[in-house]
Amino acid sequence: MSTGPEQEARLAALEQEVRAAREAEAHRRIRRHRAVALLALLAVIAVVVLVVAALTGAGSSGEGGAAPSTTASTSTSAAPTTTEPDIRPAVAPPTGTTPDPASLLVLVDRQRRLPPGWAPPDLVDTKLPFAFTGPSPKRMLRAEAAAAVDRLSFAAAADGVAMMGVSGFRSEQSQQEVYESYVGNEGEAAANTFSAKAGHSEHQTGLAIDLMGIDGTCPAEPCFGETPQAAWLVDHADEFGFIIRYPEGKEEVTTYQAEPWHLRYVGVPAAKAMVAGGMTLEEYLRAA
């Protein structure tokens, strides 16, 4: 068969196309291999991060900080069930300005306040999603409480009741603005049933946080008490060192309306003792 110039040109073009196709396929295989390798690397990094976070969380717990264990819940981050020492104080804390604002058991109420302008020195951001975007002090808690609420949030999500934050730390100035806003809208008498005056707010301790469901239902409203998230907190908050600070039925003791969304970190031993005894913080500290 003769091979004229045109046929030779066509054959050369065909060979070039074949080479180009083979090179393209080779490049695709390389990209696929690189993608698989990258995914494997990311998976390894994720595992390492989770392990480090778990070890850091377990090691950072101070007075009764939550540590990994297994419980009746599907949660795997709660503290182990052990016989805890009795840390309940023998006498009630004095009224007026508290002498120990950094204590995990600090009592801040209508008769007891924090030192003017006081703020915790160890505030850090939690890893919780919040109901707002952008940076804010409200994302912060004291380091031990922040680590504990992160573990609580992870366990709640694993149990199908994911939550997000509404408000964590508030400065004295911020609390003053919140209180004055409530007074302006509701009147002072009504505001005093659910809002603290500046210096008397638990949020200023860096140990309190308001939570709600991840879907945004009932933020800091009584209807939150009817949600699965509220029921989960009643059953499991103490495993992570938290109590429902203002429980229903204890309004005369706390002098505030029930707030099923308001958690207060006190450490695992104290939280378990309060829940077992059906006590508020006032009752546990012999102040009621």
PASEBA-1860 file (N, C-alpha, C; in nm, 3 decimals):
! residues 288
1> MSTGPEQE> 0.086/-0.119/0.000/0.000/0.000/0.000/0.088/0.122/0.000 ~ 0.054/0.217/-0.088/0.138/0.336/-0.099/0.111/0.429/0.017 ~ 0.211/0.501/0.050/0.198/0.597/0.161/0.241/0.733/0.111 ~ 0.144/0.805/0.060/0.173/0.939/0.013/0.190/1.036/0.127 ~ 0.225/1.155/0.097/0.245/1.258/0.201/0.122/1.280/0.287 ~ 0.000/1.281/0.224/-0.121/1.306/0.303/-0.144/1.195/0.403 ~ -0.124/1.067/0.356/-0.148/0.954/0.446/-0.045/0.954/0.558 ~ 0.079/0.988/0.525/0.181/0.993/0.630/0.147/1.101/0.733
9> ARLAALEQ> 0.093/1.211/0.683/0.055/1.319/0.774/-0.057/1.274/0.866 ~ -0.155/1.198/0.805/-0.266/1.150/0.889/-0.216/1.051/0.994 ~ -0.125/0.963/0.953/-0.070/0.866/1.049/0.006/0.938/1.160 ~ 0.082/1.039/1.124/0.157/1.114/1.226/0.063/1.183/1.323 ~ -0.046/1.238/1.265/-0.143/1.306/1.352/-0.211/1.207/1.444 ~ -0.243/1.086/1.389/-0.306/0.983/1.472/-0.214/0.939/1.584 ~ -0.084/0.919/1.549/0.011/0.880/1.653/0.022/0.988/1.761 ~ 0.017/1.114/1.717/0.026/1.224/1.814/-0.097/1.224/1.905
17> EVRAAREA> -0.215/1.198/1.846/-0.336/1.193/1.927/-0.330/1.079/2.029 ~ -0.280/0.963/1.985/-0.267/0.848/2.075/-0.174/0.881/2.190 ~ -0.057/0.943/2.155/0.038/0.980/2.262/-0.025/1.080/2.359 ~ -0.101/1.177/2.302/-0.164/1.278/2.387/-0.266/1.213/2.480 ~ -0.343/1.117/2.426/-0.444/1.049/2.508/-0.378/0.970/2.621 ~ -0.266/0.901/2.584/-0.197/0.824/2.686/-0.139/0.915/2.795 ~ -0.083/1.028/2.753/-0.027/1.122/2.852/-0.137/1.179/2.941 ~ -0.253/1.209/2.880/-0.364/1.263/2.960/-0.411/1.161/3.062
25> EAHRRIRR> -0.420/1.034/3.018/-0.462/0.929/3.111/-0.361/0.912/3.223 ~ -0.232/0.921/3.187/-0.128/0.909/3.290/-0.141/1.022/3.392 ~ -0.167/1.145/3.344/-0.184/1.259/3.435/-0.306/1.241/3.525 ~ -0.416/1.185/3.465/-0.535/1.162/3.547/-0.508/1.062/3.658 ~ -0.431/0.955/3.622/-0.397/0.855/3.725/-0.313/0.918/3.835 ~ -0.220/1.004/3.797/-0.135/1.070/3.897/-0.219/1.158/3.989 ~ -0.315/1.233/3.925/-0.400/1.320/4.008/-0.487/1.238/4.102 ~ -0.540/1.123/4.052/-0.621/1.039/4.139/-0.539/0.986/4.255
33> HRAVALLA> -0.417/0.942/4.226/-0.331/0.890/4.332/-0.300/0.999/4.435 ~ -0.274/1.120/4.383/-0.245/1.230/4.476/-0.366/1.263/4.562 ~ -0.486/1.260/4.500/-0.609/1.290/4.576/-0.631/1.186/4.685 ~ -0.612/1.058/4.650/-0.627/0.951/4.750/-0.526/0.969/4.863 ~ -0.402/1.001/4.825/-0.299/1.021/4.927/-0.332/1.139/5.018 ~ -0.386/1.248/4.956/-0.421/1.366/5.035/-0.534/1.335/5.131 ~ -0.635/1.262/5.084/-0.746/1.225/5.172/-0.697/1.138/5.288 ~ -0.608/1.045/5.257/-0.553/0.961/5.363/-0.477/1.044/5.465
41> LLAVIAVV> -0.399/1.141/5.415/-0.324/1.229/5.505/-0.417/1.310/5.593 ~ -0.523/1.366/5.532/-0.620/1.445/5.609/-0.689/1.361/5.715 ~ -0.719/1.235/5.681/-0.782/1.146/5.778/-0.689/1.121/5.897 ~ -0.560/1.100/5.866/-0.462/1.078/5.974/-0.452/1.203/6.062 ~ -0.448/1.321/5.998/-0.440/1.446/6.074/-0.562/1.463/6.163 ~ -0.681/1.432/6.109/-0.804/1.444/6.188/-0.800/1.354/6.310 ~ -0.754/1.230/6.291/-0.744/1.137/6.404/-0.646/1.190/6.508 ~ -0.532/1.240/6.461/-0.433/1.294/6.555/-0.490/1.411/6.632
49> VLVVAALT> -0.562/1.502/6.563/-0.621/1.618/6.630/-0.721/1.574/6.736 ~ -0.805/1.476/6.703/-0.903/1.427/6.800/-0.836/1.365/6.920 ~ -0.731/1.288/6.896/-0.660/1.224/7.007/-0.594/1.328/7.095 ~ -0.528/1.426/7.033/-0.463/1.532/7.111/-0.566/1.612/7.190 ~ -0.682/1.642/7.124/-0.785/1.718/7.194/-0.838/1.640/7.314 ~ -0.856/1.509/7.295/-0.905/1.427/7.406/-0.805/1.424/7.520 ~ -0.677/1.404/7.485/-0.574/1.399/7.589/-0.560/1.534/7.658 ~ -0.566/1.642/7.580/-0.555/1.776/7.639/-0.673/1.804/7.730
57> GAGSSGEG> -0.794/1.767/7.684/-0.911/1.789/7.767/-0.905/1.712/7.896 ~ -0.858/1.587/7.887/-0.849/1.507/8.009/-0.745/1.560/8.103 ~ -0.632/1.611/8.046/-0.525/1.657/8.132/-0.549/1.794/8.189 ~ -0.637/1.877/8.125/-0.656/2.013/8.170/-0.757/2.025/8.281 ~ -0.829/1.918/8.315/-0.932/1.930/8.417/-0.869/1.953/8.553 ~ -0.923/2.051/8.626/-0.873/2.083/8.759/-0.963/2.021/8.862 ~ -1.036/2.106/8.938/-1.123/2.056/9.042/-1.241/1.986/8.979 ~ -1.230/1.853/8.966/-1.341/1.775/8.916/-1.368/1.793/8.769
65> GAAPSTTA> -1.272/1.835/8.686/-1.296/1.849/8.543/-1.335/1.716/8.483 ~ -1.426/1.719/8.384/-1.474/1.595/8.325/-1.364/1.525/8.249 ~ -1.363/1.391/8.252/-1.264/1.310/8.180/-1.337/1.196/8.111 ~ -1.277/1.135/8.006/-1.347/1.031/7.932/-1.382/0.911/8.016 ~ -1.500/0.855/7.987/-1.544/0.731/8.051/-1.663/0.680/7.974 ~ -1.723/0.572/8.018/-1.846/0.523/7.959/-1.955/0.535/8.062 ~ -2.078/0.570/8.016/-2.193/0.582/8.104/-2.310/0.517/8.036 ~ -2.428/0.527/8.100/-2.547/0.470/8.041/-2.583/0.541/7.911
73> STSTSAAP> -2.540/0.665/7.897/-2.562/0.738/7.773/-2.467/0.688/7.666 ~ -2.494/0.723/7.541/-2.400/0.689/7.435/-2.280/0.781/7.439 ~ -2.282/0.882/7.528/-2.171/0.974/7.540/-2.046/0.900/7.586 ~ -1.932/0.942/7.533/-1.805/0.878/7.569/-1.710/0.975/7.634 ~ -1.756/1.098/7.662/-1.664/1.198/7.713/-1.691/1.236/7.858 ~ -1.785/1.170/7.923/-1.819/1.208/8.059/-1.714/1.158/8.156 ~ -1.719/1.211/8.278/-1.622/1.171/8.378/-1.653/1.033/8.432 ~ -1.552/0.957/8.478/-1.576/0.825/8.533/-1.656/0.831/8.661
81> TTTEPDIR> -1.738/0.730/8.683/-1.816/0.723/8.806/-1.726/0.673/8.918 ~ -1.693/0.761/9.009/-1.607/0.726/9.122/-1.662/0.787/9.248 ~ -1.611/0.745/9.360/-1.647/0.804/9.488/-1.565/0.931/9.506 ~ -1.631/1.046/9.497/-1.561/1.173/9.502/-1.549/1.221/9.647 ~ -1.445/1.296/9.678/-1.432/1.349/9.813/-1.539/1.453/9.842 ~ -1.573/1.469/9.970/-1.671/1.569/10.010/-1.604/1.705/10.014 ~ -1.638/1.792/9.919/-1.574/1.923/9.914/-1.670/2.032/9.957 ~ -1.785/1.993/10.011/-1.884/2.091/10.052/-1.830/2.172/10.170
89> PAVAPPTG> -1.837/2.304/10.160/-1.785/2.387/10.270/-1.868/2.372/10.397 ~ -1.805/2.399/10.508/-1.872/2.383/10.637/-1.962/2.500/10.670 ~ -1.931/2.618/10.616/-2.011/2.737/10.646/-2.043/2.810/10.516 ~ -2.147/2.892/10.520/-2.189/2.967/10.402/-2.088/3.076/10.370 ~ -2.071/3.109/10.244/-1.982/3.220/10.208/-2.038/3.352/10.260 ~ -1.953/3.448/10.292/-2.001/3.575/10.347/-2.076/3.656/10.241 ~ -2.164/3.743/10.289/-2.232/3.833/10.197/-2.140/3.950/10.162 ~ -2.184/4.031/10.066/-2.100/4.141/10.022/-2.011/4.098/9.908
97> TTPDPASL> -1.895/4.162/9.895/-1.801/4.129/9.788/-1.731/3.998/9.820 ~ -1.737/3.904/9.725/-1.678/3.773/9.749/-1.526/3.783/9.762 ~ -1.467/3.713/9.860/-1.321/3.719/9.876/-1.246/3.629/9.779 ~ -1.317/3.539/9.711/-1.249/3.441/9.625/-1.323/3.429/9.492 ~ -1.317/3.532/9.408/-1.395/3.530/9.283/-1.351/3.423/9.186 ~ -1.229/3.369/9.201/-1.179/3.270/9.106/-1.216/3.127/9.145 ~ -1.281/3.108/9.259/-1.320/2.973/9.301/-1.425/2.916/9.207 ~ -1.416/2.786/9.180/-1.518/2.721/9.098/-1.652/2.719/9.170
105> LVLVDRQR> -1.651/2.736/9.301/-1.775/2.735/9.378/-1.818/2.875/9.421 ~ -1.764/2.977/9.357/-1.801/3.113/9.394/-1.952/3.131/9.382 ~ -2.011/3.192/9.485/-2.155/3.217/9.486/-2.178/3.365/9.456 ~ -2.245/3.390/9.345/-2.279/3.526/9.304/-2.431/3.534/9.299 ~ -2.489/3.613/9.388/-2.635/3.625/9.393/-2.671/3.767/9.433 ~ -2.791/3.787/9.481/-2.834/3.922/9.515/-2.759/3.979/9.635 ~ -2.710/3.892/9.723/-2.638/3.937/9.843/-2.486/3.933/9.827 ~ -2.439/3.870/9.724/-2.295/3.851/9.706/-2.257/3.893/9.564
113> RLPPGWAP> -2.151/3.973/9.553/-2.110/4.024/9.424/-1.961/4.001/9.402 ~ -1.921/4.014/9.276/-1.780/4.005/9.240/-1.714/4.140/9.265 ~ -1.582/4.141/9.283/-1.512/4.270/9.299/-1.537/4.358/9.177 ~ -1.551/4.488/9.198/-1.580/4.579/9.086/-1.479/4.563/8.971 ~ -1.533/4.545/8.851/-1.449/4.534/8.731/-1.378/4.401/8.716 ~ -1.405/4.305/8.804/-1.330/4.179/8.799/-1.363/4.100/8.672 ~ -1.260/4.036/8.616/-1.276/3.945/8.502/-1.179/3.829/8.521 ~ -1.218/3.708/8.485/-1.128/3.593/8.499/-1.004/3.611/8.413
121> PDLVDTKL> -0.887/3.570/8.462/-0.764/3.586/8.384/-0.744/3.476/8.279 ~ -0.826/3.371/8.283/-0.801/3.254/8.197/-0.915/3.231/8.098 ~ -0.977/3.338/8.051/-1.085/3.323/7.953/-1.031/3.273/7.818 ~ -1.102/3.177/7.759/-1.067/3.125/7.627/-1.196/3.104/7.548 ~ -1.185/3.101/7.417/-1.301/3.070/7.333/-1.339/2.924/7.349 ~ -1.468/2.896/7.355/-1.515/2.758/7.345/-1.516/2.719/7.197 ~ -1.537/2.591/7.171/-1.546/2.542/7.034/-1.690/2.528/6.988 ~ -1.783/2.574/7.071/-1.925/2.565/7.038/-1.961/2.654/6.919
129> PFAFTGPS> -2.058/2.612/6.839/-2.120/2.709/6.749/-2.208/2.801/6.833 ~ -2.225/2.924/6.790/-2.308/3.019/6.864/-2.419/3.073/6.774 ~ -2.515/3.137/6.839/-2.631/3.189/6.767/-2.599/3.317/6.693 ~ -2.475/3.361/6.697/-2.434/3.482/6.626/-2.303/3.454/6.553 ~ -2.264/3.543/6.467/-2.140/3.526/6.393/-2.037/3.628/6.440 ~ -1.912/3.600/6.411/-1.807/3.694/6.445/-1.755/3.675/6.586 ~ -1.640/3.734/6.615/-1.581/3.721/6.749/-1.662/3.797/6.853 ~ -1.661/3.747/6.975/-1.734/3.812/7.084/-1.688/3.752/7.216
137> PKRMLRAE> -1.679/3.831/7.322/-1.649/3.775/7.455/-1.752/3.672/7.498 ~ -1.872/3.678/7.442/-1.976/3.583/7.480/-1.943/3.440/7.437 ~ -1.844/3.423/7.351/-1.799/3.290/7.313/-1.705/3.229/7.417 ~ -1.666/3.308/7.514/-1.558/3.269/7.605/-1.609/3.216/7.738 ~ -1.530/3.127/7.798/-1.547/3.081/7.935/-1.408/3.066/7.995 ~ -1.402/3.045/8.124/-1.275/3.010/8.185/-1.226/2.878/8.124 ~ -1.096/2.859/8.120/-1.037/2.748/8.043/-1.096/2.613/8.082 ~ -1.108/2.586/8.210/-1.160/2.455/8.253/-1.305/2.437/8.213
145> AAAAVDRL> -1.384/2.542/8.231/-1.526/2.535/8.194/-1.542/2.524/8.043 ~ -1.457/2.593/7.967/-1.465/2.586/7.821/-1.436/2.445/7.772 ~ -1.332/2.382/7.828/-1.300/2.244/7.788/-1.415/2.150/7.823 ~ -1.478/2.173/7.939/-1.587/2.087/7.983/-1.710/2.104/7.894 ~ -1.744/2.227/7.857/-1.863/2.247/7.774/-1.838/2.196/7.632 ~ -1.715/2.198/7.586/-1.684/2.140/7.455/-1.709/1.989/7.458 ~ -1.668/1.923/7.566/-1.692/1.779/7.577/-1.842/1.750/7.590 ~ -1.911/1.833/7.667/-2.056/1.818/7.682/-2.124/1.833/7.546
153> SFAAAADG> -2.085/1.933/7.470/-2.145/1.957/7.340/-2.122/1.840/7.245 ~ -2.000/1.786/7.246/-1.967/1.673/7.160/-2.053/1.551/7.197 ~ -2.068/1.526/7.328/-2.147/1.412/7.373/-2.294/1.431/7.339 ~ -2.346/1.551/7.357/-2.486/1.578/7.324/-2.512/1.556/7.175 ~ -2.422/1.604/7.092/-2.437/1.585/6.948/-2.434/1.437/6.912 ~ -2.348/1.361/6.979/-2.340/1.216/6.954/-2.470/1.148/6.993 ~ -2.542/1.205/7.089/-2.670/1.149/7.133/-2.788/1.206/7.054 ~ -2.759/1.286/6.952/-2.865/1.336/6.866/-2.935/1.461/6.915
161> VAMMGVSG> -2.874/1.532/7.012/-2.935/1.655/7.065/-2.833/1.768/7.060 ~ -2.786/1.799/6.943/-2.682/1.900/6.925/-2.729/2.036/6.979 ~ -2.633/2.111/7.033/-2.665/2.241/7.093/-2.569/2.348/7.042 ~ -2.606/2.472/7.066/-2.515/2.583/7.041/-2.530/2.685/7.153 ~ -2.433/2.775/7.160/-2.431/2.871/7.268/-2.513/2.995/7.237 ~ -2.565/3.056/7.345/-2.634/3.184/7.336/-2.547/3.293/7.396 ~ -2.494/3.267/7.516/-2.410/3.367/7.582/-2.325/3.300/7.689 ~ -2.195/3.330/7.685/-2.103/3.284/7.788/-2.064/3.400/7.878
169> FRSEQSQQ> -1.938/3.441/7.871/-1.888/3.548/7.958/-1.951/3.682/7.922 ~ -1.981/3.758/8.028/-2.021/3.898/8.012/-1.944/3.982/8.112 ~ -1.890/4.092/8.067/-1.823/4.184/8.158/-1.926/4.255/8.245 ~ -1.877/4.322/8.349/-1.967/4.398/8.435/-2.040/4.506/8.355 ~ -1.968/4.572/8.264/-2.030/4.675/8.182/-2.137/4.617/8.091 ~ -2.107/4.503/8.031/-2.203/4.438/7.943/-2.328/4.396/8.021 ~ -2.309/4.344/8.142/-2.424/4.305/8.223/-2.508/4.426/8.263 ~ -2.442/4.538/8.289/-2.515/4.661/8.320/-2.606/4.700/8.204
177> EVYESYVG> -2.555/4.689/8.083/-2.634/4.723/7.965/-2.751/4.626/7.948 ~ -2.726/4.496/7.972/-2.833/4.398/7.961/-2.943/4.426/8.063 ~ -2.902/4.451/8.187/-2.999/4.476/8.294/-3.081/4.601/8.265 ~ -3.014/4.708/8.226/-3.085/4.832/8.198/-3.183/4.817/8.082 ~ -3.146/4.735/7.984/-3.236/4.709/7.872/-3.362/4.639/7.919 ~ -3.345/4.538/8.005/-3.462/4.467/8.059/-3.549/4.561/8.144 ~ -3.485/4.643/8.225/-3.561/4.737/8.307/-3.642/4.831/8.217 ~ -3.579/4.880/8.110/-3.649/4.970/8.020/-3.767/4.904/7.951
185> NEGEAAAN> -3.755/4.775/7.920/-3.861/4.705/7.848/-3.966/4.643/7.939 ~ -3.924/4.594/8.055/-4.012/4.516/8.141/-4.046/4.585/8.273 ~ -3.968/4.686/8.312/-3.983/4.744/8.444/-3.887/4.677/8.541 ~ -3.846/4.749/8.646/-3.744/4.698/8.736/-3.790/4.574/8.813 ~ -3.913/4.574/8.860/-3.961/4.460/8.939/-3.959/4.332/8.857 ~ -4.005/4.339/8.733/-4.004/4.219/8.648/-3.862/4.181/8.611 ~ -3.778/4.279/8.576/-3.640/4.249/8.537/-3.564/4.179/8.648 ~ -3.593/4.214/8.772/-3.522/4.154/8.885/-3.553/4.006/8.905
193> TFSAKAGH> -3.659/3.958/8.842/-3.691/3.815/8.857/-3.610/3.727/8.764 ~ -3.547/3.787/8.662/-3.473/3.703/8.567/-3.340/3.762/8.523 ~ -3.307/3.882/8.568/-3.180/3.943/8.527/-3.107/3.997/8.649 ~ -2.975/3.976/8.650/-2.893/4.020/8.763/-2.839/4.160/8.739 ~ -2.820/4.234/8.846/-2.755/4.364/8.836/-2.606/4.344/8.809 ~ -2.543/4.447/8.758/-2.400/4.440/8.729/-2.322/4.404/8.854 ~ -2.226/4.311/8.837/-2.146/4.264/8.950/-2.206/4.145/9.020 ~ -2.334/4.118/8.994/-2.404/4.008/9.059/-2.441/3.897/8.959
201> SEHQTGLA> -2.384/3.902/8.840/-2.419/3.804/8.736/-2.319/3.689/8.732 ~ -2.372/3.568/8.721/-2.286/3.451/8.705/-2.206/3.455/8.576 ~ -2.259/3.519/8.476/-2.187/3.525/8.348/-2.052/3.595/8.363 ~ -2.041/3.685/8.458/-1.915/3.756/8.479/-1.809/3.665/8.540 ~ -1.849/3.555/8.602/-1.751/3.461/8.659/-1.677/3.383/8.551 ~ -1.732/3.377/8.429/-1.672/3.294/8.324/-1.701/3.147/8.342 ~ -1.797/3.116/8.432/-1.831/2.976/8.460/-1.974/2.942/8.417 ~ -2.045/3.037/8.359/-2.185/3.017/8.323/-2.204/3.035/8.173
209> IDLMGIDG> -2.295/2.956/8.117/-2.325/2.966/7.974/-2.470/2.930/7.950 ~ -2.533/3.004/7.859/-2.669/2.973/7.816/-2.661/2.895/7.686 ~ -2.739/2.786/7.677/-2.739/2.700/7.559/-2.878/2.692/7.498 ~ -2.883/2.651/7.373/-3.010/2.620/7.308/-2.986/2.514/7.202 ~ -3.095/2.463/7.144/-3.083/2.362/7.041/-3.016/2.417/6.916 ~ -2.952/2.331/6.841/-2.880/2.372/6.722/-2.973/2.433/6.617 ~ -3.105/2.404/6.628/-3.200/2.460/6.532/-3.248/2.599/6.573 ~ -3.197/2.651/6.687/-3.233/2.785/6.729/-3.367/2.796/6.799
217> TCPAEPCF> -3.427/2.683/6.835/-3.558/2.685/6.900/-3.547/2.735/7.043 ~ -3.635/2.827/7.080/-3.651/2.875/7.218/-3.521/2.924/7.281 ~ -3.456/3.024/7.222/-3.332/3.075/7.282/-3.358/3.151/7.412 ~ -3.308/3.100/7.524/-3.324/3.164/7.656/-3.470/3.194/7.685 ~ -3.557/3.099/7.651/-3.699/3.113/7.676/-3.750/2.991/7.750 ~ -3.859/3.007/7.830/-3.911/2.894/7.908/-3.940/2.770/7.825 ~ -3.979/2.787/7.697/-4.012/2.671/7.615/-3.892/2.581/7.590 ~ -3.770/2.631/7.616/-3.653/2.545/7.602/-3.663/2.425/7.695
225> GETPQAAW> -3.730/2.442/7.809/-3.745/2.332/7.903/-3.820/2.213/7.849 ~ -3.892/2.231/7.738/-3.967/2.120/7.677/-3.891/2.052/7.565 ~ -3.768/2.094/7.539/-3.692/2.039/7.427/-3.611/1.916/7.469 ~ -3.574/1.831/7.373/-3.488/1.717/7.404/-3.353/1.760/7.462 ~ -3.305/1.877/7.419/-3.177/1.926/7.471/-3.186/1.952/7.621 ~ -3.296/2.012/7.666/-3.313/2.040/7.808/-3.320/1.911/7.888 ~ -3.391/1.812/7.837/-3.400/1.683/7.906/-3.262/1.617/7.915 ~ -3.185/1.627/7.807/-3.050/1.568/7.808/-2.963/1.637/7.912
233> LVDHADEF> -2.972/1.768/7.923/-2.891/1.841/8.020/-2.927/1.800/8.163 ~ -3.053/1.781/8.190/-3.095/1.737/8.324/-3.030/1.602/8.357 ~ -3.023/1.514/8.260/-2.970/1.379/8.283/-2.818/1.373/8.283 ~ -2.750/1.464/8.211/-2.607/1.444/8.187/-2.516/1.561/8.218 ~ -2.570/1.679/8.245/-2.483/1.796/8.266/-2.383/1.773/8.379 ~ -2.425/1.706/8.486/-2.335/1.687/8.601/-2.216/1.598/8.567 ~ -2.230/1.514/8.465/-2.119/1.427/8.426/-2.001/1.509/8.374 ~ -2.029/1.632/8.335/-1.926/1.720/8.282/-1.894/1.836/8.376
241> GFIIRYPE> -1.951/1.832/8.496/-1.922/1.933/8.597/-2.017/2.050/8.599 ~ -2.131/2.040/8.529/-2.227/2.150/8.523/-2.354/2.118/8.602 ~ -2.419/2.223/8.650/-2.552/2.210/8.709/-2.648/2.303/8.634 ~ -2.776/2.270/8.639/-2.879/2.365/8.595/-2.889/2.465/8.710 ~ -2.840/2.584/8.688/-2.822/2.678/8.799/-2.953/2.724/8.861 ~ -3.055/2.744/8.779/-3.182/2.794/8.830/-3.293/2.694/8.793 ~ -3.303/2.583/8.868/-3.398/2.478/8.833/-3.542/2.513/8.870 ~ -3.634/2.452/8.800/-3.775/2.471/8.829/-3.807/2.416/8.968
249> GKEEVTTY> -3.889/2.488/9.042/-3.926/2.446/9.177/-3.836/2.502/9.285 ~ -3.729/2.570/9.246/-3.635/2.626/9.344/-3.630/2.779/9.336 ~ -3.734/2.840/9.282/-3.734/2.985/9.263/-3.720/3.060/9.395 ~ -3.781/3.008/9.502/-3.771/3.078/9.630/-3.630/3.072/9.687 ~ -3.555/2.971/9.649/-3.417/2.957/9.696/-3.323/3.044/9.614 ~ -3.334/3.035/9.482/-3.243/3.110/9.395/-3.285/3.255/9.376 ~ -3.413/3.284/9.401/-3.477/3.415/9.381/-3.484/3.455/9.233 ~ -3.464/3.360/9.144/-3.477/3.386/9.000/-3.575/3.286/8.939
257> QAEPWHLR> -3.636/3.325/8.828/-3.719/3.233/8.753/-3.635/3.113/8.707 ~ -3.705/3.001/8.683/-3.636/2.882/8.633/-3.573/2.913/8.497 ~ -3.448/2.868/8.478/-3.378/2.887/8.350/-3.312/2.755/8.310 ~ -3.386/2.669/8.244/-3.329/2.538/8.208/-3.214/2.545/8.110 ~ -3.193/2.661/8.050/-3.084/2.680/7.952/-2.954/2.729/8.015 ~ -2.959/2.768/8.143/-2.845/2.832/8.209/-2.763/2.729/8.286 ~ -2.644/2.700/8.236/-2.555/2.603/8.301/-2.447/2.677/8.379 ~ -2.409/2.619/8.492/-2.301/2.675/8.573/-2.199/2.563/8.600
265> YVGVPAAK> -2.074/2.592/8.571/-1.968/2.494/8.596/-1.922/2.504/8.741 ~ -1.920/2.389/8.810/-1.874/2.383/8.950/-1.771/2.271/8.969 ~ -1.744/2.191/8.866/-1.658/2.074/8.879/-1.743/1.950/8.901 ~ -1.693/1.837/8.860/-1.771/1.713/8.864/-1.810/1.672/9.006 ~ -1.720/1.671/9.106/-1.762/1.625/9.239/-1.878/1.706/9.295 ~ -1.869/1.838/9.288/-1.975/1.922/9.342/-2.103/1.907/9.261 ~ -2.092/1.899/9.128/-2.211/1.885/9.044/-2.284/1.756/9.075 ~ -2.212/1.647/9.088/-2.275/1.519/9.118/-2.339/1.521/9.257
273> AMVAGGMT> -2.273/1.584/9.352/-2.329/1.592/9.487/-2.457/1.674/9.488 ~ -2.459/1.784/9.415/-2.579/1.869/9.411/-2.695/1.796/9.345 ~ -2.668/1.730/9.234/-2.774/1.658/9.164/-2.826/1.543/9.250 ~ -2.735/1.469/9.312/-2.777/1.356/9.397/-2.861/1.405/9.514 ~ -2.827/1.521/9.569/-2.900/1.572/9.684/-3.015/1.663/9.649 ~ -3.039/1.689/9.519/-3.146/1.777/9.478/-3.125/1.919/9.527 ~ -2.998/1.963/9.530/-2.964/2.093/9.586/-2.928/2.195/9.480 ~ -2.959/2.319/9.508/-2.907/2.429/9.430/-2.769/2.464/9.483
281> LEEYLRAA> -2.701/2.556/9.415/-2.569/2.600/9.463/-2.582/2.665/9.601 ~ -2.689/2.743/9.620/-2.711/2.806/9.752/-2.722/2.702/9.860 ~ -2.799/2.599/9.835/-2.820/2.494/9.935/-2.691/2.415/9.960 ~ -2.618/2.388/9.854/-2.492/2.314/9.869/-2.392/2.393/9.951 ~ -2.391/2.525/9.933/-2.296/2.610/10.005/-2.352/2.658/10.140 ~ -2.465/2.602/10.180/-2.527/2.632/10.308/-2.566/2.779/10.320 ~ -2.600/2.837/10.204/-2.638/2.979/10.202/-2.789/2.997/10.191 ~ -2.864/2.888/10.201/-3.010/2.898/10.190/-3.074/2.817/10.303
END
